[in-house]
Amino acid sequence: MRGDGVIHEVKKTFSKCKFVQRPDGSLLTPGSLPSPDTGRWVASRKADVVMAVEAGILTLEEACGRYRLTVEEFRGWQNAFRRFGARGLKVTTKAPASGTRSRPKEKTIEPEVIASRP
């Protein structure tokens, strides 16, 4: 598993793990999971949920229900975390303040006009 630091692998023979060590050395426990009412998903909170599921602290179904995620959304977080660590979970663009999603306007580049000399 790839991440920002050392993440201790949990053997699949255990049905539930009670904690996992985060890349910074701190422990992720059931009590330190993000609140179910989390409104702003920063990369570290997403990473905590992914690590909790992978370590067996939460099942995929529990995580999706608790945090109102789709399986596809969770799998996206999981794939980004596995490939790039917590940095892969950062949002790179912001949605407009109105809450609607729209594509950013493309810049129009005017063609350069070259004046011919007499």
Rosetta constraint file for C-alpha pairs under 8 A:
AtomPair CA 1 CA 7 HARMONIC 7.54 0.50
AtomPair CA 1 CA 9 HARMONIC 7.88 0.50
AtomPair CA 1 CA 82 HARMONIC 5.97 0.50
AtomPair CA 2 CA 81 HARMONIC 7.39 0.50
AtomPair CA 2 CA 82 HARMONIC 5.15 0.50
AtomPair CA 2 CA 83 HARMONIC 6.31 0.50
AtomPair CA 2 CA 84 HARMONIC 6.96 0.50
AtomPair CA 2 CA 85 HARMONIC 6.11 0.50
AtomPair CA 3 CA 7 HARMONIC 7.18 0.50
AtomPair CA 3 CA 23 HARMONIC 7.19 0.50
AtomPair CA 3 CA 81 HARMONIC 6.58 0.50
AtomPair CA 3 CA 82 HARMONIC 6.44 0.50
AtomPair CA 3 CA 83 HARMONIC 7.65 0.50
AtomPair CA 3 CA 84 HARMONIC 6.42 0.50
AtomPair CA 3 CA 85 HARMONIC 3.76 0.50
AtomPair CA 3 CA 86 HARMONIC 6.59 0.50
AtomPair CA 4 CA 23 HARMONIC 5.84 0.50
AtomPair CA 4 CA 84 HARMONIC 7.85 0.50
AtomPair CA 4 CA 85 HARMONIC 5.12 0.50
AtomPair CA 4 CA 86 HARMONIC 6.40 0.50
AtomPair CA 4 CA 87 HARMONIC 7.80 0.50
AtomPair CA 5 CA 22 HARMONIC 7.81 0.50
AtomPair CA 5 CA 23 HARMONIC 4.22 0.50
AtomPair CA 5 CA 24 HARMONIC 6.83 0.50
AtomPair CA 6 CA 22 HARMONIC 7.60 0.50
AtomPair CA 6 CA 23 HARMONIC 5.29 0.50
AtomPair CA 7 CA 20 HARMONIC 7.70 0.50
AtomPair CA 7 CA 21 HARMONIC 6.12 0.50
AtomPair CA 7 CA 22 HARMONIC 6.19 0.50
AtomPair CA 7 CA 23 HARMONIC 5.81 0.50
AtomPair CA 8 CA 20 HARMONIC 7.05 0.50
AtomPair CA 8 CA 21 HARMONIC 6.49 0.50
AtomPair CA 9 CA 55 HARMONIC 7.62 0.50
AtomPair CA 10 CA 14 HARMONIC 7.80 0.50
AtomPair CA 10 CA 17 HARMONIC 7.71 0.50
AtomPair CA 10 CA 55 HARMONIC 5.84 0.50
AtomPair CA 15 CA 56 HARMONIC 6.92 0.50
AtomPair CA 16 CA 55 HARMONIC 7.62 0.50
AtomPair CA 16 CA 56 HARMONIC 4.87 0.50
AtomPair CA 16 CA 57 HARMONIC 5.85 0.50
AtomPair CA 16 CA 58 HARMONIC 7.97 0.50
AtomPair CA 17 CA 55 HARMONIC 6.06 0.50
AtomPair CA 17 CA 56 HARMONIC 5.25 0.50
AtomPair CA 17 CA 57 HARMONIC 5.31 0.50
AtomPair CA 18 CA 29 HARMONIC 6.11 0.50
AtomPair CA 18 CA 30 HARMONIC 6.94 0.50
AtomPair CA 18 CA 56 HARMONIC 7.89 0.50
AtomPair CA 18 CA 57 HARMONIC 5.90 0.50
AtomPair CA 19 CA 27 HARMONIC 6.34 0.50
AtomPair CA 19 CA 28 HARMONIC 5.39 0.50
AtomPair CA 19 CA 29 HARMONIC 4.51 0.50
AtomPair CA 19 CA 30 HARMONIC 7.19 0.50
AtomPair CA 19 CA 55 HARMONIC 7.69 0.50
AtomPair CA 19 CA 57 HARMONIC 6.88 0.50
AtomPair CA 20 CA 27 HARMONIC 5.72 0.50
AtomPair CA 20 CA 28 HARMONIC 5.22 0.50
AtomPair CA 20 CA 29 HARMONIC 6.80 0.50
AtomPair CA 20 CA 51 HARMONIC 7.52 0.50
AtomPair CA 20 CA 52 HARMONIC 7.41 0.50
AtomPair CA 20 CA 55 HARMONIC 6.58 0.50
AtomPair CA 21 CA 25 HARMONIC 5.74 0.50
AtomPair CA 21 CA 26 HARMONIC 5.79 0.50
AtomPair CA 21 CA 27 HARMONIC 4.56 0.50
AtomPair CA 21 CA 28 HARMONIC 5.99 0.50
AtomPair CA 22 CA 26 HARMONIC 5.41 0.50
AtomPair CA 22 CA 27 HARMONIC 5.83 0.50
AtomPair CA 22 CA 28 HARMONIC 6.32 0.50
AtomPair CA 22 CA 48 HARMONIC 7.97 0.50
AtomPair CA 28 CA 32 HARMONIC 5.91 0.50
AtomPair CA 28 CA 33 HARMONIC 6.97 0.50
AtomPair CA 28 CA 48 HARMONIC 7.16 0.50
AtomPair CA 28 CA 52 HARMONIC 7.50 0.50
AtomPair CA 29 CA 33 HARMONIC 6.59 0.50
AtomPair CA 29 CA 57 HARMONIC 7.50 0.50
AtomPair CA 30 CA 57 HARMONIC 6.52 0.50
AtomPair CA 33 CA 45 HARMONIC 7.93 0.50
AtomPair CA 33 CA 48 HARMONIC 6.69 0.50
AtomPair CA 33 CA 49 HARMONIC 7.11 0.50
AtomPair CA 34 CA 38 HARMONIC 6.70 0.50
AtomPair CA 34 CA 45 HARMONIC 6.20 0.50
AtomPair CA 34 CA 48 HARMONIC 7.55 0.50
AtomPair CA 34 CA 49 HARMONIC 7.60 0.50
AtomPair CA 36 CA 66 HARMONIC 5.61 0.50
AtomPair CA 36 CA 67 HARMONIC 5.34 0.50
AtomPair CA 37 CA 67 HARMONIC 7.50 0.50
AtomPair CA 38 CA 67 HARMONIC 7.67 0.50
AtomPair CA 41 CA 45 HARMONIC 6.13 0.50
AtomPair CA 41 CA 46 HARMONIC 6.41 0.50
AtomPair CA 42 CA 46 HARMONIC 6.51 0.50
AtomPair CA 42 CA 89 HARMONIC 7.80 0.50
AtomPair CA 42 CA 90 HARMONIC 6.79 0.50
AtomPair CA 42 CA 91 HARMONIC 7.97 0.50
AtomPair CA 43 CA 47 HARMONIC 6.10 0.50
AtomPair CA 43 CA 86 HARMONIC 5.76 0.50
AtomPair CA 43 CA 87 HARMONIC 6.93 0.50
AtomPair CA 43 CA 88 HARMONIC 7.87 0.50
AtomPair CA 43 CA 89 HARMONIC 4.86 0.50
AtomPair CA 43 CA 90 HARMONIC 5.02 0.50
AtomPair CA 43 CA 91 HARMONIC 7.79 0.50
AtomPair CA 44 CA 48 HARMONIC 6.19 0.50
AtomPair CA 44 CA 86 HARMONIC 6.32 0.50
AtomPair CA 44 CA 89 HARMONIC 7.98 0.50
AtomPair CA 45 CA 49 HARMONIC 6.42 0.50
AtomPair CA 46 CA 50 HARMONIC 6.31 0.50
AtomPair CA 46 CA 77 HARMONIC 6.91 0.50
AtomPair CA 46 CA 86 HARMONIC 7.94 0.50
AtomPair CA 46 CA 89 HARMONIC 6.90 0.50
AtomPair CA 47 CA 51 HARMONIC 6.03 0.50
AtomPair CA 47 CA 77 HARMONIC 7.76 0.50
AtomPair CA 47 CA 81 HARMONIC 6.81 0.50
AtomPair CA 47 CA 85 HARMONIC 7.93 0.50
AtomPair CA 47 CA 86 HARMONIC 5.82 0.50
AtomPair CA 47 CA 89 HARMONIC 7.38 0.50
AtomPair CA 48 CA 52 HARMONIC 5.98 0.50
AtomPair CA 49 CA 53 HARMONIC 6.30 0.50
AtomPair CA 49 CA 63 HARMONIC 7.11 0.50
AtomPair CA 50 CA 54 HARMONIC 6.18 0.50
AtomPair CA 50 CA 74 HARMONIC 7.63 0.50
AtomPair CA 50 CA 77 HARMONIC 7.08 0.50
AtomPair CA 50 CA 78 HARMONIC 5.81 0.50
AtomPair CA 50 CA 81 HARMONIC 7.71 0.50
AtomPair CA 51 CA 55 HARMONIC 5.89 0.50
AtomPair CA 52 CA 56 HARMONIC 6.05 0.50
AtomPair CA 52 CA 57 HARMONIC 4.88 0.50
AtomPair CA 52 CA 58 HARMONIC 5.64 0.50
AtomPair CA 53 CA 57 HARMONIC 5.90 0.50
AtomPair CA 53 CA 58 HARMONIC 4.82 0.50
AtomPair CA 53 CA 59 HARMONIC 5.44 0.50
AtomPair CA 53 CA 60 HARMONIC 5.97 0.50
AtomPair CA 53 CA 63 HARMONIC 7.19 0.50
AtomPair CA 58 CA 62 HARMONIC 5.87 0.50
AtomPair CA 58 CA 63 HARMONIC 6.07 0.50
AtomPair CA 59 CA 63 HARMONIC 6.18 0.50
AtomPair CA 60 CA 64 HARMONIC 6.13 0.50
AtomPair CA 60 CA 71 HARMONIC 7.74 0.50
AtomPair CA 61 CA 65 HARMONIC 6.06 0.50
AtomPair CA 62 CA 66 HARMONIC 5.84 0.50
AtomPair CA 63 CA 67 HARMONIC 5.92 0.50
AtomPair CA 63 CA 68 HARMONIC 7.89 0.50
AtomPair CA 63 CA 69 HARMONIC 7.52 0.50
AtomPair CA 64 CA 68 HARMONIC 5.33 0.50
AtomPair CA 64 CA 69 HARMONIC 4.49 0.50
AtomPair CA 64 CA 70 HARMONIC 6.06 0.50
AtomPair CA 64 CA 71 HARMONIC 6.63 0.50
AtomPair CA 64 CA 74 HARMONIC 7.34 0.50
AtomPair CA 65 CA 69 HARMONIC 6.73 0.50
AtomPair CA 69 CA 73 HARMONIC 6.15 0.50
AtomPair CA 69 CA 74 HARMONIC 6.46 0.50
AtomPair CA 70 CA 74 HARMONIC 6.35 0.50
AtomPair CA 71 CA 75 HARMONIC 6.05 0.50
AtomPair CA 72 CA 76 HARMONIC 6.14 0.50
AtomPair CA 73 CA 77 HARMONIC 6.47 0.50
AtomPair CA 74 CA 78 HARMONIC 6.12 0.50
AtomPair CA 75 CA 79 HARMONIC 6.00 0.50
AtomPair CA 76 CA 80 HARMONIC 6.15 0.50
AtomPair CA 77 CA 81 HARMONIC 6.03 0.50
AtomPair CA 77 CA 89 HARMONIC 6.36 0.50
AtomPair CA 78 CA 82 HARMONIC 6.09 0.50
AtomPair CA 79 CA 83 HARMONIC 6.14 0.50
AtomPair CA 80 CA 84 HARMONIC 5.78 0.50
AtomPair CA 80 CA 85 HARMONIC 6.90 0.50
AtomPair CA 80 CA 86 HARMONIC 7.95 0.50
AtomPair CA 80 CA 88 HARMONIC 5.01 0.50
AtomPair CA 80 CA 89 HARMONIC 6.10 0.50
AtomPair CA 81 CA 85 HARMONIC 4.26 0.50
AtomPair CA 81 CA 86 HARMONIC 5.61 0.50
AtomPair CA 81 CA 87 HARMONIC 7.62 0.50
AtomPair CA 81 CA 88 HARMONIC 5.73 0.50
AtomPair CA 81 CA 89 HARMONIC 6.40 0.50
AtomPair CA 83 CA 88 HARMONIC 7.31 0.50
AtomPair CA 84 CA 88 HARMONIC 4.75 0.50
AtomPair CA 85 CA 89 HARMONIC 7.44 0.50
AtomPair CA 86 CA 90 HARMONIC 7.18 0.50
AtomPair CA 95 CA 99 HARMONIC 6.58 0.50
AtomPair CA 95 CA 100 HARMONIC 7.02 0.50
AtomPair CA 95 CA 101 HARMONIC 5.78 0.50
AtomPair CA 95 CA 102 HARMONIC 7.48 0.50
AtomPair CA 96 CA 100 HARMONIC 6.29 0.50
AtomPair CA 96 CA 101 HARMONIC 6.54 0.50
AtomPair CA 96 CA 102 HARMONIC 7.47 0.50
